[in-house]
């Protein structure tokens, strides 16, 4: 994932649906006041001073008047200078919209997320800013189709965060199955997801879905190109490794126990024909032992 993609994907999702910040805060147990509309607000916090202060995204939750402001920041790693600028964002936004404001920081690295969550002592008695930090552990794994259809932005974020892990296969599968039920503008989220995920994960996903007979050709041209490019690159880098991981993912997805010895045997195999036969058998076998019969 490039730094630009890593920084922009959540901002893009919030741009399409500002209320996503309220959903994320609720997922983390942060009380969110009742509101009727969520709208984007200017990210510029520069006043009549030389220093420029600009946040990644700002959302205002409205009732009959603004009821809450949310400053969203995306951090790849902890930066000490943010401990000075984040309070400026909140106090400036609070003065502008005249209601309580929240700092929500997204950090995809678990260790860096802990550093970003460090309390910021403001110096005034009783005034400590504790950033609300959203790390990978706080992003839910969306595997329910109805929820994926109802909350496509949260599902896209879930797929981006978890899609390259073994457990995240079901999230990608749910995202894939939800596409035909979404309005056209939301189907573009698949492009965003696949442009961010490692190409090896994209290639493995398509291969497994085709073996299981549930793959549908995506409507998005970019989605198709990314998948095809991922397959091609997977061949160049070593198709055997991709086949082996596909077998293991299918077995685990079906709930079968895969002993360490069996994992090593599958990963050590360099015979592509044999690997392909194992991929096909992995869909129907009742135990790992049957795979090798």
N, C-alpha and C positions, 0 to 999 in steps of 0.2 A: 504494500500500500504506500503510495507516494505521500510526502508530507502534505501536499496540496489537497489530495483526495481525502486524507485522514482528517484534515481540518474542516473541509467544506461539506461533507456529506450530511452531518446533522443540521448544519445551518440551512442547507437546501431543503431538508424535510420540514424544518420549522417555517421556512419561507412559504411552503405550500400549505401548511396547516399550523398556524401559530398556537393553537390550543394543545399541540403536542407537549409543550412545556408543562402545562397543567397536568397532563396525563403522567408525565415522568415524575413530577413532584408527588403526585398521589401514590404512585408505585413505591416511592421511597418513604411513605408515611408522613409527608409534610402536608399540613392542613392547607387547603386552597379555598378561598372564599367563593361563594356562589357567583357566577357571572353569566352573561348572556352572549358575549362576543369576545373573541381574542383577536387582537390586531397587532401588526408590527409597528414599532415606534422607531424613531431616529436612533441610530447607534452612536451618534456623535455627542460626546459629553464636553466638548470644548466650550469654555466660556471666554471671558475677556482676559485670557492669560496666554502666554506664549506656548505652553505645553499642550499638545494635542492628546486627548483621551478619546479612544474609540473602542467600543465593545464589539464582540462578534455578532450578537443579535440581541434585540430587545423586544419583548412582547408585553402588551398591556391588556389586562383582563378587565373588561367593562361590565358594569351593571347599568344602572341609570347614570352612573358616573364611574370613573376608574376606581377599581377596588383592589387591584394589586399590579405591581410591575415586576417583571422577571428579566434580569440580565443573564443572558446565556453566554458562557465562555467555553471554548474548546481548547484544551491544553494537551499537547503531546507529552510534556514534562513540566515539572514544577519550575516556576521562574520567580525568583525573589522579588523582582520589580513589580510583580502583580500584587503583592501584599500592600503596595502603596497605591496602585491605580484602582483596584477593585472597590475600596471604600469610596473613592471619588465617583465611580459609576453609580453606586447605590444612592449616595447623598444627592448627587445632581439629578438623577431620575426622580427621586422622592420629592425634591423641590419643584421639579417640572410638572409632575402629574398629581402631586399632593395626595399621596396614599402610601401605604406600606409597600416595601420593595424587597425582593429576594434575589440572592446571587446563586445561580445554578451553574456548576462547572462540570463539564464532561471530560473525562480523561480515560482513554482506552487501556492504559497501562496500570495494573493494580497497585504496584508499588508507588508510582508517581501520583496516583489518585490519593493515596494516604498522605503524601506530602502536601498535596494541594488542599487537603482538608484541615491542615494545621490552623488552629485559631489565630486570628490576627488581633493583637492587643492594641487598642486605639489610644491608650494613655488616659482617657477619661474614666473615672471610677465606674465600674459596672458596664462599661461599653467594650464588648469583645465581639468581633465579627467572626462567625464560624461558617465558612463556605459550605454549601450543600453540594457534595461531590458525587457525581454519577459515574461509577466505574463499571467494568464488565459484569461484576457480580450483581449489580443492581438493575441491569437491563434484563427484563423477563424473557424467557425462551418461549416464543409464541408457536405452539404446535396445534392449536385448536383452529379449525378452518373458519368457523363462524366469527371468532375474534379477529382472525386475519382479515376477513372481509370488512368487518366493522372498523378496524383500526389499521389500515394499510401502512401508515407512516411508522407506527410502533413496530409493526411486523418487519418492515424494511430495516429499521435500526437493529432489531433483534437478529435478523439474518446477517447483517454486516458484522455485528459484534461476535456472534456465535457460529457463523456459517462455515468457518474453516476448521472447526473442531469436530471431533467424532460425534459428540452429543448434538452438535448443531445441524446434523444432516436432516433431522425431522423439521427443523425450522425452515431450511431451504425447500424441503418438500412441500411444506404448508404454503410458503410464499408462491411456489410454482403453481400449486393447485388453485390458489385464490385468484390468479390473474384473470381468468375468464369471467369472474364474477364482479370485477371492479370496473368503475367508469374509466374511459379511455385515458384521462389525465393521470390516474393513479397507476396505470399499467407501466408508465415510464419509470417507476421506482425500481423495477427489475434491472433496468439499465444501470442505475446508480449502484445497486448492490453488486452486480457482476463486474463493474468497473473498479470496485474497491477490493473485492475478494481476490486472493491469490489464484492465478490461472490454473494451478494444479487442482485446487478445490472445485473450480468450475468444471474442469474436464471430468473429474471423478464423479461429480454429481450427475452429469448427463449420462455417463456410462452406466451408472447404477440404475437410474430411472429407466433407461432403455431396456436393460436386462429384466427389470421388474415389470415392464410393459405399461408403465404409467407416464412415460415421457410424452409431452405434447409440444409440438413445434411452437416456440414462442412467437407472439405477434410482433414483438419489437425487433427491428432489423439489427440494432446494436446488440441486443441480447443474443441473437443468433450468431453474429460475427464473433462476439467474445467467446461463446462456447466453442465454436469451430476453431478459433485461434488457440484456445486452451488445449483442445485435443491435439492439434498439430504440434504445439510446443511440448506437450506431454510425451509424444512419440519421440521427438528429438532428444529430450532429456532422459529418456529411459522408460519405455512403456511398461516394462515388467513391474517396476515399483508402483505405478499407477494401478495396474491390474491387481496386485497384491492388496493394496489398501482398499480397493473396491470390494474385494472378497470379504475382508475383515469388517468393513462398514456394513455390508448386507447382513452378515451373520449377527453382528451386535444389534442392528436395527430390528432383527427378528427375535431378539432376546435370547440368543444362544450363547452359552459360555464358550469362550475361546481360550484354552490354556496357553501359557507362555510358549510351550514347546510347539504347539500348532502354529502360533503366530510366527515363530522363527522359521518353520518349515515353509510357510506360505511366502514370507518375505524373501527367503533365500532362493526360491524357484526362479529360474531365468528362461524356462521353456514357455513361450507365449501361448502356444496351443493348449498346453496343459492348464495354464492360468485361466484361459478363456473358458475351458470346460469347467473349472472350479467356480468361476463366476456364475455360470448358468446353474450349476448344481446348488450353489449357496442359497438360491431362492427357495428351494424345496426341501433340502435335507432336514432331518429332525435332530441331528447331532453333528458335531464337527468330524467325528470319526467317519461318518458316511461320506464326507467330502472326499476322502482319500481312497475310498473303495473303488 
